[in-house]
Amino acid sequence: MRRQCLGLVLAAAMVTGLAACGGSSSSNTTAAAAETTASSSDKAQEDTAASGGESSESAGTAENYLTFKVGTNHNTDSFFYKGLSEFKKIIEEKTNGAVQVQVFADEALGTEGEMAEGVAMGTVDACLIGSSSVAKLDSNFNVFSLPYLFNDNDHVDAVFAGAPGQHFKDSIWNNNHVKVLDYWDSGFRYYSNSKHEINSPEDMKGLLIRIPDNPIQAAIAEALGASTSTLGYKEVYLACSNGTVDGQEGPIFAFVDDNFYDVQKYMVLDGHVYTGMGLMMNGNVWEKLKPEDQEIVQQAAVDAGLVEKQGIRDSQAEQIEFLKSKGMVINENPDKQAWRDATASVYDKFKDTYGEDLIDQIKNFQY
């Protein structure tokens, strides 16, 4: 029998006054939610989230003592959801079903910003969120948005596995009681527009570019001579289509997944910002895990993260070819030093905010 079903039986037993100790989340809010697991709306949400086919019957017979929910704002076809499904699978297999994971997609547990706040408050058990939302728990995490900070993926992985990554794990735990299980990947971000080719930083001048609501991104665009809009992401496609904005920016998979090739003609693979993802768990939920299961959950986060990262990175070359087949003109080999030079003023603007020592440590990290 699937452990979800066991949760329903336990919930029903609680309604009739029988004592039950399994299948509950550790935070007060999620414990209350567990008592209503049998409701049809919650079950429907659970079934939707499990539609990727990763919810499998437990291999063991150990009694389930903890169930936690983990959310992403991406859909069930995304590499983020696939990574979380692998996370679920590893945990349930390695704990013989004693720990169960429910994966929720499509903002079912809230937007990334709401999940960041919820995982600190205890209303969200766990979540996978982008850099700007991680920064809600430590504003200095925005240091990773500085332009052309990383050389490549190897540099990224070394930094997040090394002292800078551990610094933020410790800070977020100490200040928010939130466990950063691992850093996953969203990738380098690129500019696109519908006006003309982007062959140098000068080609950005005069363009109106939609960016996330991030002061560093705004400073980067300003240094390049572009103006910016912070429209909500769901409005960007229409805004590009009707000319409200000239262009936007983001990782390659977003251009493909959200059909921006229909409304954007030109792209440059400049990689102005790298966006990481944080897989976070509420500290009370983490502390409910037995020590041996904490080790399993921690390792599952790392192993599933490799699946997610590899999916994002291995698909990029194919996705670039797909975009070109759709008529996009892509500058695949821009002069990165020219772009670094053009945005050097951004470092001057933020060096006091994040500290030159931290910036230099990241920028010059040995790998």
N, C-alpha and C positions, 0 to 999 in steps of 0.2 A: 504494500500500500504506500502510496506517495505520502511524504511527511506533511504536505499541505493538508491532506485528508486527515491525518492524525491531529493536526492543529484544529480542524473543524470539530472533530470528536471531542477534543479537550474543551473547546469553547462551549460546545453544547452542554458538556458536563458541568461547566462552571455556571451556566444559566440555571441548571436544575439544583445547584447548591453543592455538588460534589467537589472535593478538593482536587485541584490539578496544578502541577508545577511546571509542566513543559510547554514549549511552543510560545513563550512570551518574550517580548523585547525587553531590554534592560532599562530604558529610560521611562519615566513616569508616563509621558505622553504616549509613547509607543506601546506601553503595557496596557493602557486604556484601550488603544486601538486594537490590540490583540484580542480583547474580550468581545469585539464585534466582528471578528474574522469571518464568522458565518454569514454576514450580510451579503446579499447578492451583488451589491455594487462593488464591495471590496474584492469579492471573488472574481468578478468580471474584470476588474483592473489587473488582478494577479494573472488571470489567463491571458490577457492581452500582452502583459509584460513577458510572459513565458512563451510567446508565439514563435520565438526563434528556434524552438525545439531543443533547448538546452536543459530543460527541467527534467531530470531523470530520477528514477526510483533509487533510493539509497541502497548502497551495496551492503550495508551492515544492518544490525538489529539493535544497536545501542539506542537507548531512549533519548529522544530529542530534548535537550535542555535549553537550547537557545535558538531562536529564529531572528534574523535581522534583515531589514530591507535596505537595498542600495539603489540609488537613483541616478539616472543620466537624463539630460535634456535632449539627447539624440535618439533617432529612431532605431528600430530593431534590425535594420539592414546595416547600421554603422559599425565601424571597427570598435567603437567605444562599447557598444552593447555586446558585441562578440567577445571582447575582452572580459567584460563583467560576467558573461555566461560561462567563460572558462574559469574565472574566479570562483563562481558558484560550484561548478563541477568538481574542481580540485578540493575545495573545502568539504563538500558533502561526502566525497569518496574517502578522503584522508581521515575524517572524523567518524567514519562509519555511520553517517547520518545524525550524529549527536548535535552538530551545528548545521542549521539550514539557512539558505540565503534566498531571498526573493528579489529578483531584478526588475526594476521599473524603468520604462523608457518614456520618451516623449513628454518630459516635464510632469509626469504623474505625481512626483513628490515635490514639485515646484520648479521654478526657474533655477538656474545655477546660483544666482545671488540669494534666493530664498533658501536653497539647500545649504549654502555656506552658513547662513545665519542659523538655520535649523539644526545643523550638526553640532554647533556650539551650544545651542539652547537645550538640546536633547529631544527636539521634536522630529529630527531626522536621524536615523541610525547611522547611515553611511551614504556617501555620494562620490561621484566622479565629476570634478568641476575644473574649469579653465583658470588660467593664471589670474585674471582680473578678479575672479570670485575668491580664489585662495587669498588674494590680497585683502579681502574683507576681514580676514583673521590676523593678518600681519601686513600692514600697508607697505612695508619695505620689500615685500615679495614682488612689487612692481619693478624692482631693479632689473628683472629679467626682460622687461619691455624696452630697455635701451637699445638703440639701433645698431645692428650689425655687431652685437655683443659676442655671438658665437660664430666660429668658423665653419662648423659642420656638425653632423649628428654625433660623431665620436667626442667632440668637444662638449656637446650638450650632455651626453651620458656621463662623462667623467665628472662634470661639475655637479650634477644632481646626485650622483653616487658618492661624491666626495664631501669635503668640509662645508662648502656653501649649502648643499642640499641638507646636510645634517643640522646646520645652524637653524634653518627654518623649521625643520621637524621639531627641534627642541623648543624653539620660540613659540610655535603654535600650540604645542602640548602645554607648556608652562603657563601661557597666557589665556588659553581657551579650553584646556582639557579636551583637546581634539587630537587624535592619533593620525598622523600622516603615514599611511601604510606604504605608499610608493608614489613615485612620480611617473606618469604615463605621458603620452605624446599627442600633440595636435599638429605640430610641425611648423615649418617656416612659412611666413606670410608674404604675399606678393601683391603688387598693384595691377589693376586693370582699368581700362577706360574705353569709351566708345568714340573718341575723337581722333586719336592719332597714335602712331607707334611710340614706344618709350625706349629710346636707345641710349639715353643719358639722363642724369638727374635734371638737366635743364628742361627736358621734355615734360616734366611734372608741373612746370610753372603755369598758373592760370587754371588748372583743373580743379573742379569741385569733387572731392573724394569723400565717400562715406567711410567713417572709421568707428570703432567702438568708443564708448565714452571713457577715454583714457588720456590723461594730460600728456603723457609721453608720446603717444601716437599723434596727438595734435601738434606737439612741438616738432616732431619729425616732418610732418607734412608742411608745416610753416617754413622749416629750414629748406625744404625743397621748392618752396614758392607756390604750393597748392593751398587751397582753402578747404575746409572740412565741414561735414555734417555728421551728426550722431543719431540719425534715424534709427529706430528699432530694426533689428535684423530682418524681421518678417516683412518689413516695408521696403527693403532694399531692392528686390527684383523689380517691383513696379516703378520705383524711383529711377532705376537705371533705364527701364523701358520707356518712360515718358520724358526723360531728360531732366528730371528734377535734380539729379546728380549726374556728373560725367563718368564717375567710376567708383570703385570700391576696392577693398583689399581683403585678403584672407588666404587660408591654405588651399592647396590644389584640390583636395577632395571636396571642398565646399563649392568650388566653381562647377564641379561635375555633378554633385548630388543635388544642387539647387538650380541647375540649368542656366547658370549665368552666361554661358556661351551664346545663349539666344539674344542677350541684350548687351554684351560686351565684346568688342572686337579685338582689343589689343592687351597684351599682358607682358610684364617683365618679371623674370625670376630673380628679383633682387634680394629676397629674404631679409627684409628690413627688421622684422621682429620674429623671434621664436616664441611660440606659445606652448607651454607645458600644461599638463593636467595633474591635479592632485586627487589621489584616492584617499578619502578621509573617513574616519570613524569616530563617532562620539565616544568620549573617554569612559563614560559609565558602561556603555555596551562592551567596549574593549575589556574593561575590568571584570565583567561578568564571565568572560571566557576563562576556562581552565588554562593554566600555564602552557600545557602541551598543545592546547588548541590555539592559543595565541601564536605559537610558533608556526602552526599549520596555516593560519590565516595570513600571517606576515609573509610566509614563503609563497603562498598562493597569489598574493598581490604582486610579488615580483615576477613569478612565472607567467601569470596571466598578462602582466604588463608587457612582457616580451612578445606575446602573441599580438597584442594591440599595436605595439610599436612597429613590429615587423610588417603587419598588415598595412599600416599607414605608409611606411617608407617603401615597401616593395611595390606598392600600387602606383607610386607617383609617376614613374616613367610611362607606364601604360596610360595613365590619365592625361598626361601631357599630349601624348599622341592622339588620344580621343578628342581633346579640345582642338587640336590642330585640324583634325578631320572635320570638325564642325565649323571651320573657317576662321578660328582665332589665329592671330599673328603673334607669336610668342618669342620674345628675346630671351633665349635660353642661357646666354653667356655674357651678362653685363659686366662692365668693369667695376668690380666690387669696391676697389679702392676709391674710385671716383665718388661712389655713393657714401662711403665712410667719410670722406673728406667733406662732402656737402652737408653732412648731418653732425659734424663734430661739435657744433654749438650746443647741441642737445645735452651732451655730457657736461658742458660748462654750466648749463642751467640746472642740472639735477645732481651735481656732484656733492653738494652740501646736504641734500635730502637723504641720499643713500650712503654717503661716505666714500671717499676716494679709495680707501683700503679695500672695502668690499667689492667695489667696481673693478679695481685692478686685479683682485684675487680671481674673480670670475673670468675677466677678459684674458688673463695671462695664465689660466689654470693649465698645469702640465698634464698631458694625456698621450 
